Amino acid sequence: MSVSSRDLDPAFQGAGQKAGIEIWRIENFHPVRVPNSSHGKFFTGDSYVILKTTALKSGALRHDLHYWLGKDTSQDEAGTAAIKTVELDAVLGGRAVQYRELQGHETEKFLSYFKPCIIPQEGGVASGFKHAEAEKHQTRLFVCKGKHVVHVKEVPFARSTLNHDDIFILDTESKIFQFNGSNSCIQERAKALEVVQYVKDTYHDGKCEIASIEDGKLMADSEAGEFWGFFGGFAPLPRKANTDEPKSNGVISSTLFCVEKGEAVPVEADSMTKDLLDTNKCYILDCGVEVFVWTGRNTPLEERKAASSTVDELLRSLDRPNSHIIRVIEGFETVMFRSKFDSWPQSTNAAASQDGRGKVAALLKRQGVNVKGLVKTESPKEEPQPYIDCTGDLQVWRVNGQEKILLEASDQSKFYSGDCYIFQYSYPGEEKEEYLIGTWFGKQSVEEDRVVAASQASKMVEAMKFLPTQARIYEGNEPIQFFAIFQSFIVLKGGLSEGYKNYIAEKELSDDTYSAEGLALFRVQGSGPENMQAIQVEPVASSLNSSYCYILHSGSSVFTWLGNLTTPEDQELVERQLDIIKPEMQSKFQKEGSETEQFWELLGGKSEYLNHKIEREAESDPHLFSCTLSKVSGDLKVTEVYNFNQDDLMTEDIFIVDCHSDIYVWVGQQVESKNKMNALSLGEKFLERDFLLEKLSIQAPIYVVMEGSEPSFFTRFFSWDSKKSAMHGNSFQRKLAILKHGGTPVLDRPRRRIPVFGGRSAAPEKAQRSRSVSSFSTPDRVRVRGRSPAFNAIASTFESPNLRNLSTPPPMVRKLYPKSVSPDSDSSNSQASRSAAIAALTSKFQQPSAGQFIIPRSLRVSPELPKPRSEAISKENSGEQLKPKPDTIHEDVTEGEVEDEEGLPIHPYDRLTTSSTDPVEDIDVTKRETYLSAEEFKEKFEMTKNAFYKLPKWKQNKMKMALQLF
């Protein structure tokens, strides 16, 4: 497609360079930009060009073009709008999707830009904007249709207009009435209330009364009597709706036409395939309600303009002038268009289109046009965030036959690939305790175990009144939330369940279940100490990858292998995982390219291996779908909700948020219990159908989220107001309460404590949860990684230092305030520190409010502690709960030592480094930087201590490594 300066209208200069909506009105056959303050205001006698620019997660900009034609616009203005839309697309690089919007027949995507509705005003440019804005208020009647976006149309103000099927809004001078036909659905009534609010704010300055009238209520209701008084009194309504909607002729088979010299010529073919489309031509695909114009990338601009006239003539000849016309460009076809073909290859034109976009930008730049934003720039990759509190309580069960076996804390992070697991995680939410119950299916697990795991998890959710979020996770597709909960996660080969053992016996397969003394190779991955995994892989050289670190062990031999493309952070993780897998053994360091013969012998010799990281499915821009299941066939039907917000989630329905890497099934409170139980199955059907044709993995994580218990990792997709999801009633009743009273009344009921399944110890288990649990170490060995000072004080106080792996420094208590360090006590004051720790723990208990019901929780096996611990447990079992306070554990200062402003001893930098010839003794070697003076700290780190401790942990460690303080 050629672009010349004469094709570019000056009004379009700089268009589409940033996210938002831009509108131009056609005046004297030229586009004139509409100010932002007038967006959403349309006149029936005008034509408009609308550009919606969306910033994608990838950093690219997506463009949707619409031209809106008022019912009274002239044919010439309508034609100009269509042509100018094609020209604007050329300026944007020829990749935008274009839609024709006729007044009263707009697409849902277009209406979603101007929520809650558009109400075109009479007049236009040609008539000098003659409308009744400044005149006395006129009583008007509107009909509203739509569950997700509302089509609003002014209808004759007469009783004969009303019917039982629709919703009507009567706008009088002092009051606005909403009449709900008896056959209308609750969701449509709720959406119509948003229109009532819009009319109130727009035409009454927010100052008028509103009333809801139910079809069938007669004069007994005073407001109903007032409503019918405007129509001369009540009279029965007709049973059938009296509308001018076109009659549907059922399903229309798709017909393909080729545009030849301004004529639509039918294309004869046995089946619809992409091969029918020639890149040098334009085609028309008639699908009934939607009519697509497909444009090849090599078609001239004039031919593209001519195709607009051809499709208009075709629809007039077919007596379907109100069909939606959607224009797509080769390589950027919509999902709806591609779904009309029997086969459609995966798109590979992104790079080519970007190249073409660059050429267009270069041409425009030479002509003096500002092209900033036209060409995609590489966006920096952000580390995904878990959006979940990681300090909660975790329980894990392994499925064995028809039962589930609760795992000890020492085994919670050790999963076998041949088994299935159920986990329950409770954690502090923003307003209350939140719960996540999920299943994890190993790659080698058997179907029987998967069925049992899913059934048991669903029963747990049902028993807790559907309050927990439910997750279904497959090995290799774990989401960031899962890794954040487990923190250190290990996947082992083989399995322990009866189902797995029986399966390999029947198939006569060898049992390769992990053995601590056998040959094993682990790939270490993750982003930091609180998100690290060790995955057991085949012990062969081809399993290596230059972008990862590995642990290899066989008997008494342990090796750590560092790929050439790994970072210091990766190498830190392999040391930490080695501390878990082989806590009492030293490893032999192997750098890629300088391995020993023994290393290669264990792997069976050298071979080729990969050097690039294993790519995980990235989260894409979210899409919201309303979902319904056919009661007859059980088929899943979905409708996409564009430009969604929280108000689009109706309590009577089920919605799915699709992020490509995972999906979220949101279930409203008013959904039937049977459908709530089937929510997970609905999510699985959604993955199978792949409605966006994005090659969704059927093993992508599925979350089932219940209304009123939405976790933060779901609400991040919305501007969320938790009060709305906690309101009484159905969608209509809730919105009516907000509209009438301006408030959001919530359920006034006491907050109950949810029962916890299985044995979860009370106070001591907080300490268990707050550390990195070693699945391979002895029960006495404790590794502190928590956030609670009281619990960590206990953990570190009773730790046995003789069982540490010397490859990593001993753990210290993590404080609320980073500068304070735990005492490195000698034997003379160890008992005092234990007492202080116990006192800190017991001080956290408080009596529950009257009437609060608490489920006693049994104990799990954990390291033996002194008697005071049992006293704390007995308090918990008697009904007391934890409530952390901001305690600080201070370190005693030896006489004669210099102190900083917070009472810490300070030492010179030279004596604190790991390479110092005169190192300081009796310090916390994991917090060397805390012993620097404020001045020397700022000199070395080029920032204050406060600023340093606000950095992510991995960044702190990186800076400390560079200064030899790690």
N, C-alpha and C positions, 0 to 999 in steps of 0.2 A: 504494500500500500504506500503510495507516494503522498507526502505531506508538503505543501508549499505555503508560502506566506499568505496567499489569497484565501486559503482554506481556514485560516485562523482568525476567529473573531476576537477583537481586543478585550471584550467583556470577559473572556475565558482566561485571560492571563493570570497565572498563579493559582489556577483552580486545582483542587485535589491534592494540595501539598501537606495538609494536616487533617487529622481526624475531625469529623463534624459534618454538618449539613450546609450546603450552599444552594441557593435558589435564584433563578433568573426568570423574569416575566418577559414574554414576547410583546414588545411595543414597537409598532411600525416595522414589523418583520426583523427586529433586532433584539437580542437578549439584553435585559437591563437587570443588574443585580438587585435583589430584594434584601433590605437590611434585616439583621438578625431579629430585631424587635417585631418584625411582621411575619416571621416564619410560622406556618400553620394557618395563616389567613389567606384564603383563596377566594377568587371572584368567579362567578359562573360564566362570565363573558370573556375570560382570559385563558391563555395557555401558558404553561410554566415548564421550565427545565429544572430538575432537582438532582443534585449530586450528593450521595452519601459516601463518605470516606471513612474507612475503618482501619485502625492500626492493629495489625496482627501480632501475635507473640513472636513470630519469626523476624519482626522488624519491618516487614513489607507493608504496603498500603493496598487495601482492596477497595475497588470502586464499584458502586451500583448507581446506574443512571436511570432516571424516570422522567418521562414527559407527561404532564397532567393536562387534560383537556376538559375545560368546563363545558356544561351542556349547551351554553349559548355562544361558545367561541366560534369564530368564522372558520371556514375550511382552509383559507389561506394561512391563518395563524396556526392552525393545527399542523398543517404541512411544514411550516417554518420551524415549529417546535421539534418535529420529528427529524428534520434535516440538521438542525443545530445540535441535537443530541448526538447524531453520528459524528459531527465535527468535533464536539467536545471529547468524544471517545478517542478520536484520532490524536488529539492533544495529549490525552492521558496514556498514549502508547498502544491503543487499540486492543485493550483486554477487558474493558468493563462490560458487565451485563446490563442490557437496556430493556426497560419495561415501558409499555404504553399504559397509562392510567386514565380511564374514563370516569368522569364524575358519577358516583353512585355504584361503580363497579371496580373500585380500586383493589389492588392486591393487598394481602395481609402484611407483606413486608413493607409496603409503602405506608400503610396506616400506622404501623408500629413506630414510625419516626415521629408521629405527632399524637402520641397518646395523651388523653384517652380517645380523642376523635378529631375529625375536622368537620366543620359546618360551613360550607361555602356560602358567601354572601352574594346577593344580587348585584349586578353591575359589572363594570370592567373598564379597560382603557378606552375602548371604542365608544362607550356610552358616557364617558366622563365620570366614571365611578358614581353613578346615581344609585344610591342606596339609602336605606332608612335608618342610618346610624343615629342621627341626632333627633329623629322624630319620636313621638310618644310610643311607649312600649306596645307592641302588638302581640296578642295571644297567638301562640303557634303550637302546632302538634308535630312531634317527631316520632318516627318508628326506629327502634334500635335492634340490630341483629348481630350476633357473634359472641362466641365464648372467650376468645383470646384477644381479638381486637374488635372494635365496634363499628359497624357501618351505620351511620346516622343519616336519615333522609327526612326532609320536611314533607309532610303529607297534608291533604286537605283537612281543615279543622271541622270535622263532622263525625257524628256518631257512627255512620256507615263505614268509616275508615277503620274503627276498632275491630279487633277480632280476638279469639281465644289463644292464638298461637304465638303472638308477638308481644313485645314490650313497647309501650308508648310513653313519651314524656310530654306532658302538657305544661307549657311555660306561660304562666299568667303574670300579671303585674306584681302581685304580692306573694304568690306561692307557686312552687314547682311541684307538680304531681307526677309520680311514676306509676303507671298502670301495668300490672303484671298479668298477662294472659294466663289462664288456668293451665294451658298446655306448654307454657314456656319453662325452661329449665332454670335451676337455681343459679348456675354459673352465669347465664346470660343476664339474669336479674342483677346479680352482683356487678357485672361489668357495666350495665346501664346506669347504676348508681354513680359510677365515675363520670359519666356524661352529665348527670344531674349536677354534680359538683362543678364540672366545667361550665355549664350554663349559669349556675349561681355566681361563679366568680367572674365570668366574662360579661354577662348581660345585667347582673344585679349588684355588681361590686361586692359580692359576698354577703349581701344583706337581704335575705328573704327566707321565708319558711319553706320547708319541704314536707311532702307527705307521700306515703306509700299506699297504693290502692290495690287490693287483691281482687282479682276477677271472681265474681260470685257473691261478694259481700255487698248487701244492698244498703238501704237507708239506715240500718241499725248503727252503722259507723258514721260519726259526724263528718269525718274527712271524706268518706266515700260519698255521702250526700252532697257535700260541697263540690266534689269532682263531677258527679253526674249533673249537678245544677248547670254547669257550663254547656252541657249538651241538651238542655231542656228537660231533664229528668231521665230516670232509668228506663231502659227498654232492652229486651233480649238482643244479644249479639248474634250474627250469623255463625253457623258452625264452621264454615270454610273460610279461610283467610282470603280476603279480596285484595290480591296483590297483582302487580304488573310484572312479576318475575317471569322470565322465559321458561317454558316447559322443558323439562329434561327428557331427552330421547334415549336415556340409558347410556351405556358405555359406547363411546365412539372409537372405532379402530383408527389407529394412527395412519395418516397418509402423507407421503413424501412428494414434494414438488420441487422441480429445479427451475430457477428463474432464468429464462432465456429471452433476451430482447424485450424485457418488460412484461412477459407472460409467464404464468405459472404452469409448467408442463409436468404432468404426473410421471413419477419414476416407477417403472415396473420392476419388481424384485420378489423372489420367493421368501426372503427373510430380510429383516432390517439389520444391516451391519454397517460399521463405520466406513467400510471400503466403498460404499455408495457415494460418499461425500468427496467432491473434488476441491482441492485447495484453491483453485482459480475461479470458483463459482459461488453463488449464493443459493441456499435451499430454504424451503418452507416446510415445516413439519406440523401438520394439522392434527392436534390431539383433542379437539373439541373445545373445552373451556380455555385451555392454553394452546396458543399457536406460536411456534418457535421459528425465528428466522436465523439460520446458520450461515455465517460468513467465513469463507476461506481466507487465510492470512494473506494470500497474494491477490485478492480482488481489489481493483481500484476504488477510490473513495466515491467516485460518481456512481459506480454500480451498486455500492452499498446504499447510497441515498435512493437509487431507483427501486431497490428491493422494498423500501418502506411503502411506496405507492402501490407496488404489486400486491403486497399482502393486504392492504386496505381494500383493493378492488376484489380480491379473492373472497374476503369475509362478507363484503356487500353482496356478492353473487350467491353466497351460501346463506344469506339472511342471518348472519351471526355477527352483527357489528360490535357487540359488547364483549367479545372474547378477549382474553388477556394476550397481548402480543409481547413476546420476550425475545430479544435479540442476543445471540451468543456468538463469540468469536472462536475460531478454531484453536484448540489447545486449552480453552478456559470454559468449556461447556459446564452448565449447571448439573447437579445431581439428577434433577427431574428430567432434563433432556437426555442424559446418558442412559437413564433407566428405561427409556422407550425403545432402546435397541437390544437385539438379542445378544450381542456381544460387543464389548467395548474394551480395547486394550488399556492397560494402566498408563496414565499420562506421564510423558517424559519430556514435556515441552517447556518446563519452567525455565531452564537455562537459556533455551533459544528465545523465549519471550523476553527474558531480561535483557538479552543481547539486542533484540529489536527495540525494546524500550530505551536502551542506551543510545541507539542510533537516532531515535526520535528526539531524545533529550539533546543530543549533540547538534542536531539541525535547529532546534528551537533556540538553543543558546547562541548560535551564530546569528540568529535573527533578533537577538536582544531580549528574548523571553526568559524570565526567571524560572529555572528548572529545578530549583531546590526541592528535594523530596520525590522527584520523578523516578530516580534510580534508587533501587533498594540498597541500603547500606548494611553492612554486617553488624548485627546487634551482638553485644557481649552476652555470653552465656551465663545465666544466673544459676546458682546452686539452688535446687528445689527445696522449699521449706516444708516441714511436716505439718505445721499448724495444729499441733497437739501437744499437750503438756506431758513431759516424759518422766514425771516424778510419781506416777500413780502406782497402783498395786496390780500385779500380774499373776495370773494363774494359767497353767497349761495342762491339758489332758492329751494323752495319746490314745487313739482308738484301737481297741483290740477286740475283735468279734463284735458282739452287740453292746459292749460296755466301753466306758471311757476310764482311763487310769490317770489319776492325778500325779503329776511329776513333781519331784523334789526341786527345790530352788536351784540345786546344783546341776540339774538336767534341763532347766527350762529353755535354755538357748541352744540345745543340741537336738537337731531334727534329723531324722533319717529319711532318705529319699524314697524309701519303700513304704513309708507310713503316712497316716493322716493325723492331724492334730486339731484340737479345739483350744482357743485361748479366750480368756476373759480379762479385760483391762478396765479398771476403774480409775478415774483421774479427776482432779478438780477442774471444773469448767468455769466459765465466766460468772455464772450465777448459781450453779449447783453442781453436784457430783454427776459426772457423765460416764457412760459405759460403752464399751466396744466389745462385741462378741464375734469371733471370726473362726473360720476354718482354713487350714493350710493343707493342700494336697501335694504330696511328693510326686515327682515325675514317674517313679516306679510303683506307686501305690495302686492297689487293686480297686475295682469299681465298688465292690461290696463295702469296703472301708469308707470310701467317699460318701456313699449313700448314708451310712450310719452316722458319719461325722456331720453331714448337712442336717440330718433329722434331729440329732441331739442338740446341735446349736440352735435350730429353730425352736425346739421345745424350751430351751433356756430363755430365748428372747420372749416367747409367749408367756412363760411363767413370770417374767418381769414386766408384764403388761405392755410389751412392745416398746419399752423405753430405750433399750440399748440400740445403738447402730450395729447392724450386722454386716460382716465382710466375708467374701469368698475369694480366696487367694490361692494361686497355683505357684509351685516352685518355679523360679526363674522369672516370674512376673510380679514379684513383691513390690508394693508401693512404698514410698518414702515413710509413710506413717508406720508401717509394719517394722521397718528397720529401726525407726526412732524409738519404738516401744521396747524392742529387744536389745537395742544398742549394740551388743556384741552377739552375732548370730553365726552359727556353724551348721553346715549341711554335710551330713555323712552319707556314704554309700550304704546300700542295703536297707534292711528293715528288721524290726523286732516283732511285728504283729503276726498273729496266727494266719491271717489272710495272705500276707506276703510270703510267709514260709511255705504255706500250702501251695501257692501259685508256682514258686520256683521248683517245688518238688514235683508237681504235676507236669511241668514243662521240662523237667530234668535239666534245669539251669544251675550253674554254680552259684553258691552263696558268697557274694563279695561284701558282706556286711563288715563295716569298719572294725578293725582291731587295733588297740593302742600299741601293740607290739609288732604289728605287721607293717607292710609297705604301704605308704599313703602319701599322696601329693595334694596340697591345698593351695588354691589360688586365693590370695588375700586382696580384698577390694573394699571400697568405702570412701567416705569423705572426711572422716575424723574419728576420734575415740568414741564418740557417741553414735556413730553410724559406720560400723565396720563388720565385714563378713569374711568368713573363711569357707570356701566351697571345695569339697573334695572332688578331684577330677581323676581321670585315668592316669596312672603313674608311668607315663611315656613322654618322651621329649616333645612330641607334637602337641602336647597339652600346654606347653610353655607359651608365654606371650611377653614380648619386650616391654609392654605397657603395664605389667603387673609384677608384684613380688610373690614368691612362692615359699612354702614350707614343705620339705621332704623329710620323712622319717622312716626308718626301718630298724627295728630292734633298738640298739643303743646309739645308733647314728642319726644325727639331726642336722639338716642343712637348711640355710635360708638363701634363696636365689633372688637377686635383684636385677630386674630388666633394665636395659640402658635408657629406656624412656620414662622410668619412674622418677618421682620427685622425693624430696626429703620427707614430705608428709606421708607418702606411700610407704617409705621405709620405716617410718615410726609405727605405722599400723602393723607391719609384719612383726615387729618386736613385741607389740602388745598382744597380738594373736599367739605368738610363740609362748608368751607368758601364760596363756590360757591352755593351749594344747599340750605343751611340754614344759610345765612350770619348774621342774627340777633338773633340767638338762641344758647344757650349753650347746649352741649350734655352731656349725662350720659355715663361715661366710663365703658365698659364691657370687661373684660379680659376672654378669653376662660377658662371655668372651674369654674368661679366665677360670673356667670350672676345672675341678679335679677329675681324674679318671674314675674315682669311686662314685662321684655324683652321676656321671654318665652311665656307669655300669648298673646302678640301681634303676635307672630309667630305660635300660635296655639298649643303650647306644644313642648316638646323635641322630637328629632328623630335622627337617624343616619345621618351622613354627611361625605363628602370626606375630605381627608387631603393632597392631592397632587395637584400641580399646573396644570392648564389646558394647555396642550401642544398645541402650534400652529405649523402649518406646517413650518418646517425649510427649509431654502434655501439650495439647493443641488448644486453640480457642474454643471455649465451651459452647455447646448448642443445647437448647432446652426443647424437649418434646413432651407433648401431652399424649398419654397412652391409654388405649381402651382395648379390652379383649372381647371378641365376639362371643356372645352367650351360646350361640349355636355351633359355630365351627371352632371356636377357640383361637382364631387368628388374631394376631396383634396388629392394631392399626395405630399409627402415630401421626401427629401433626406438629410441625415445628413452630415454636413460638419465638418470633424475632424480637431482638432488642429487649430481652426479658428483664423483669425485676421481680422482687418478692411478691408483689401484688398479683402476679400471674399464677402463683401457686394456689390453686383452689383446694379447699379442705375436702371436697368430695371426690377428688381425682388423684391419679398417680402420674407423676412426671419423671422424666429421666434427663439428667444432665450428662451429656456425652463430651468427654475431654480427650477421646481417642486412647490415651494410655489407661484410663479407667472410667467407669460409669457410676453414677449415683442414682438410685431409684428412690424418689421422695414419695412417701405415702401419707395422704391427708388423714386427719382424725376421723372424718366422716366416711371413710372407705369401709366397705363391708369386711368383717373379720376374715372371711374366706379369701378375699383378694389380698388382704394383708399377709396372710400365710403364703400366698403364691407370688409375693413381690420378687423374691429371688429368682423364681422360674421365669417371671416376666423379663427380668434383666438378662437372663440367659438367652431368651428368644430374641431380644433386641440385638445382642451380639451376633447371633446367627444370621439375622436378616440384614445387618449392616446397611442401614437406611441411607447413610451418607456415602456409600460405596468407597469407604476409606480403608478397606482391608482390615477391619477390626479383628483382633485376635479373640477367639472364643474363650481363651483363658485369661483375658484381661480382668483385673480386679473389679469386683462388683460390691458396692456399698448399698445397703438398704437403710434409708434414713426416715425416721418417723417424725411427723410434724410435732413440734413442741420439744423435741430432743435433738435438734440439729447441731452437729458438732462444728467446730470452727473450720475444719477442713472442707466443709460443705458451704457454710455461710459466706466464705470468702468470695464466692461467685456473685454475691448480691450486696446491695447496701442494706444490711440486715437490721431489722427491729424485732427483737425477741418477744416483745409484748404482743405483736400481731399474731404470732403463732401460738400464743397462750390464751387467746380469747375464747369466749363461749360461742356456741351456735354454728350455723352453716355460713357459707361465704356471704350470702345476702344479708343475714342478720348482723354479721360482724361489720360489714361496710356501712350498713344503715346506722349502727350505733356510733361509728366514727363520724359519719356525716351529720347526724343529729346532735351529738354531744361533743364532738371533737376530741373524744378520749378513746382509750383502748382498754376497757375493763377486762381484767384477767380473772382466771379461776381463783376463788378465794378458798383454798383448801390447805391444810397443813402439809408440809413437805415430809414425805415418808422416807424412811431409810430402806433402800432396796436390798432384798436378800442376796447374799453372795454364795454362789454354788461351791461346794466342796470345802476342804479345810484350808483356810487362809488365816494365818496367825495375825494377831492384832499388832501391838506395838513393836515387837521384835522384828516382824516381817517388813516393816518399813525400812529397817536397816538392811535386810536382805535385798529388797528391791533397789535400794539406793546405791548398790555397787554393781560392778561388772561381774556377773556370776561365772565362775569357772566350771565348765562342765566336766573337766578332766581332773581337777585338783581334789585334794582331800577336804573333808568338811570343815576342818579347822582353819583352812586358809581363806582369808577374807581379802577382797579387793575393793577398796572404797571408791565410789564414783558418784555419790549422791549429792543432794543439795540441802538436806536437813542437818544442821549442826549437831542437834542432839543425837540423832541416830548415828551419824558418822562418828561422833565422839565415842560412842559405845563400840562401834565396829573397829576403829583404830586402836582403842585402848586394850581390847581383848585379842588383838591380832597376834599371831605367832610369827615373829620376824624371821625365824630360822627356815621357814618354808618358802621364802621368796626366791624367785628366779633372779639371779644377779644381773640379767641383761637389762632390767628396768629398775629405776630407783624405788624405794619403798613409798607406799602411798601415804598421803597426809590428809587431814580433815579439810574438806572444802568449806570455807566460811561464807557467811552472808556478805562479809566485807572482805574483798580479796587481799587487802594488805595485812590482815591479821592471820598469823600462822599458828598451828597447833604446837603445844609444848613437846619438846623432845625429851621427855622426862627420864630420869634415872630411877632406879629401884626404890629410892627413898620416898619419892612422891607419887609413884604409880598408883598406889591405893587411893590417894587423894584425888587424882585425876579421874579414876574410875567412879568414885563417889560423885564427883562433879558432873560426870556424864550422865549417871543415873538420875541425879537431881534435875538435870536439864530436861531429861526425858519425861520424868513424872510430873514436872511442872506444866507440861503441855496438856494435861487432862482437864476436862471441865464436865460438869453435870449436864446431861441433856435436858431439854425443855420438857415440861410435863406432858405426858401423853405420847411421847415419842417412842416408837417401836424399834428395837434394835435386835437384829438376829445375831446370836452368839456365834463366834467363829472359832473353829478348832485350830489346834496348833499343828505346824509342820516341823519336820526334823531340821534342826539348825544347831550351830555350835553351842556347846554347853557354856552357860554364863553363871555368874554368882547369884546368890539368893535374891538380891534386890530386884533382879529382872522379873522373877516370878511374881513378886509383889505388884510390879507394874502391870503384868498380864492380868492378874486377878482384878485389878481396878478396871481394866478394859472390859473384862467379861462381866463385871458388875454394872456396866452401862455407861462407862466414861468414854469420851472421844478425844481424838487428838486435835489440837489447835496450835499450830506453830507460832512462836514468837520470835522476834528478831534478836536472839541472843548472840553474843560474840564471845569466842574463846580467846583469851589473851595469853601471850607468852611472857613468862617471867623474864626479867632482865637481870643478868649477872652484875654484881656490884662492880663498878668501874667502867662498864661498857657505855659507849655513846649511844644515844637514842635519837630516833627521828621524831617528827611531830606527832606520830601516833604511838610512841612508846616502843618501837621496834629497835633492836640493836643494829647499827649500821657498820658496814665494812667496805674497804676500798674495792673497786672493780677488779683490780689485778689479783686479789686473793679469792674472788668469788667465781672466776672462770673455771671451766672444766680442765683447762690445761695449766692451771696455776702451779708453780713450784712450791708455794707456801699457802696451801689451801686452808680456809677457815674450817674449823671443826664444829660439830654439834649445831648444824643448821639444817633446814629443810632443803634438800638438794633439788627438789622439784619446784622450789620458789626462790631460787638464788637472787632474782631481781629485786625481791622485796627488801633485801638487806642493803641496797644502794641508798645513798642519801638522795633527797629530792633533786638536788642540783646535778649530781652525777647521773642519776637516772634520766633526767631531761637531756643531758649532754649526749648520752649514749643512744637513747631511743628516740630522741628528737620529739618527745611529747611528754606530758605529765603522766603520773601513775594512774590517775583517774581515767584519762583518755585511753591509756593502754589496756586497762581492764574492761573497757567497753568493747574492745575488738573481739571478733570471733576467736575461739580457742586455738584453731589451727593457725591463725595469723599471729597470735601471741607466740606460739611455739616456733614459728618460722623466724620471727625477729630474734627470739632468744637463741636459736641455733646459730644465726649469723653472728651473734655477739658471744658465742661460746658459754652461754648461760643455761643451756638445756641439757 
